[in-house]
Amino acid sequence: MNTNLGMYIEQLVDRTITYYQFNNLGFLEKRQIPIKVLKHINETTVVAKLIAKAKVDYFGYINGRYIEIECKQTKHEYFDMSLIKHHQLNYLKYVHENNCLSYVFIYFEKYDKVLALSYSNLLDCKKQAKKNALPFSIVAEHGKELEIIYPGILDLKKLQ
């Protein structure tokens, strides 16, 4: 079972980062997980422990504005809000309240679509759905579809 529910979307964002930086279109960086290495098993394996709760996946500047992004994906026709941890939601709120961009990118495998929800749109979706399962139709109504352009790059021009 794949426990990383954002693997494909994170690969898309990682390729997008490379493309955007190479073409001087923006600066995004993947946030490192705050760990303390306890033991080296071999050259590629360590035993470690988390030393703090992770914030969100990516940060940087796009279209001249600071942005924070959390990436998720789902195999279902809905997105389960419980996949966003409480402290991550609070962090997105904090970023939003400081007049910066805060987004959740959700990849819906069934529809092969990436939808970007700003923090305020995420709250609107939750209010409209009246539960933690946000149907694709509601997310599509409130979110911005990020086109996947060749070769696996997300078009971030819609983010403002």
C-alpha distance (Angstrom), angle and dihedral (degrees) to the residues before:
residue distance angle dihedral
M1 . . .
N2 3.78 . .
T3 3.80 107.3 .
N4 3.80 93.4 -177.5
L5 3.80 100.4 82.5
G6 3.79 92.3 -175.9
M7 3.79 101.2 51.2
Y8 3.84 100.4 116.1
I9 3.80 94.9 39.1
E10 3.81 90.0 48.1
Q11 3.82 89.8 52.2
L12 3.82 88.5 52.9
V13 3.80 91.7 49.2
D14 3.83 91.7 46.3
R15 3.83 90.6 53.7
T16 3.80 89.1 45.2
I17 3.81 90.7 53.2
T18 3.80 91.1 53.9
Y19 3.81 92.0 47.1
Y20 3.82 94.7 46.3
Q21 3.80 93.5 47.5
F22 3.83 93.6 45.4
N23 3.81 90.0 51.1
N24 3.82 93.6 40.2
L25 3.82 91.9 -121.1
G26 3.79 97.5 131.3
F27 3.78 145.5 -35.8
L28 3.79 121.8 -105.3
E29 3.78 129.1 162.4
K30 3.79 134.3 -170.3
R31 3.78 110.6 -119.4
Q32 3.78 114.6 -123.5
I33 3.79 119.3 -125.2
P34 3.83 109.2 -110.8
I35 3.82 103.3 -119.2
K36 3.77 138.9 153.1
V37 3.80 115.0 -141.6
L38 3.79 109.8 -130.8
K39 3.79 101.1 176.2
H40 3.80 139.2 3.5
I41 3.82 110.5 -134.3
N42 3.82 95.0 179.6
E43 3.82 138.9 -38.4
T44 3.80 93.9 -61.5
T45 3.81 104.4 26.5
V46 3.80 131.0 68.6
V47 3.76 137.9 167.3
A48 3.81 109.7 -127.3
K49 3.77 142.7 161.2
L50 3.77 131.3 -143.3
I51 3.79 111.4 -106.6
A52 3.82 95.9 -171.4
K53 3.77 139.4 8.0
A54 3.79 111.8 -85.9
K55 3.78 114.8 -114.4
V56 3.81 114.5 -150.1
D57 3.81 129.3 -43.0
Y58 3.82 104.6 -104.8
F59 3.79 141.0 20.6
G60 3.77 137.0 177.6
Y61 3.79 143.7 92.2
I62 3.78 127.8 -53.2
N63 3.80 126.5 171.3
G64 3.83 87.7 -0.4
R65 3.82 94.8 -58.7
Y66 3.78 132.9 105.2
I67 3.82 112.6 -110.1
E68 3.81 139.0 -172.7
I69 3.81 119.9 -164.6
E70 3.81 133.5 -167.5
C71 3.82 115.0 -165.5
K72 3.79 124.8 -149.7
Q73 3.76 137.0 160.6
T74 3.76 136.1 -164.6
K75 3.79 138.4 -163.3
H76 3.79 90.1 -155.6
E77 3.80 133.6 83.6
Y78 3.80 86.9 -110.8
F79 3.78 139.0 46.6
D80 3.79 117.4 -121.2
M81 3.82 108.5 -137.1
S82 3.80 90.4 -155.8
L83 3.82 86.5 76.0
I84 3.79 87.5 74.0
K85 3.79 107.7 73.4
H86 3.80 118.5 -130.9
H87 3.82 93.6 -115.1
Q88 3.83 90.2 50.6
L89 3.80 91.4 51.9
N90 3.80 89.5 49.4
Y91 3.79 89.9 49.9
L92 3.83 91.9 51.3
K93 3.81 87.9 49.4
Y94 3.81 90.8 51.5
V95 3.81 91.6 50.5
H96 3.83 90.8 47.4
E97 3.81 92.7 48.8
N98 3.81 89.0 54.1
N99 3.82 91.0 59.6
C100 3.79 94.3 -104.6
L101 3.80 129.0 124.6
S102 3.79 116.4 -94.4
Y103 3.78 119.0 180.0
V104 3.76 142.9 172.0
F105 3.81 112.6 -149.2
I106 3.81 110.3 -154.3
Y107 3.78 122.0 -169.0
F108 3.81 111.9 -156.7
E109 3.82 103.8 -157.8
K110 3.80 93.7 -165.9
Y111 3.82 91.7 58.7
D112 3.83 96.9 29.5
K113 3.80 88.9 -130.5
V114 3.79 134.4 132.8
L115 3.80 114.7 -148.3
A116 3.79 123.1 -169.9
L117 3.79 116.6 -149.5
S118 3.78 119.9 -169.2
Y119 3.78 115.2 -141.9
S120 3.82 92.1 -101.4
N121 3.83 92.1 47.0
L122 3.80 89.4 50.1
L123 3.81 89.2 56.7
D124 3.82 90.5 47.1
C125 3.81 90.0 53.0
K126 3.78 92.0 49.6
K127 3.80 91.0 49.1
Q128 3.79 92.8 49.2
A129 3.81 94.2 45.2
K130 3.84 91.0 46.4
K131 3.80 89.3 -151.3
N132 3.79 141.3 59.1
A133 3.82 94.0 -95.1
L134 3.80 107.6 83.9
P135 3.83 110.7 -161.1
F136 3.81 117.4 -133.7
S137 3.82 90.3 -117.5
I138 3.82 92.5 58.5
V139 3.81 93.3 44.2
A140 3.83 89.9 48.9
E141 3.82 90.3 49.7
H142 3.82 93.7 53.1
G143 3.79 101.4 28.6
K144 3.78 135.4 71.9
E145 3.77 117.1 -116.4
L146 3.78 110.7 -128.6
E147 3.77 108.1 -148.1
I148 3.80 115.0 -134.6
I149 3.80 104.5 -133.8
Y150 3.79 126.5 -170.4
P151 3.03 124.6 -45.6
G152 3.80 96.0 21.5
I153 3.81 97.4 -69.6
L154 3.80 123.6 143.8
D155 3.79 116.2 -129.9
L156 3.82 102.4 -131.6
K157 3.82 97.1 179.1
K158 3.82 91.3 108.0
L159 3.81 93.4 62.8
Q160 3.81 112.8 102.3
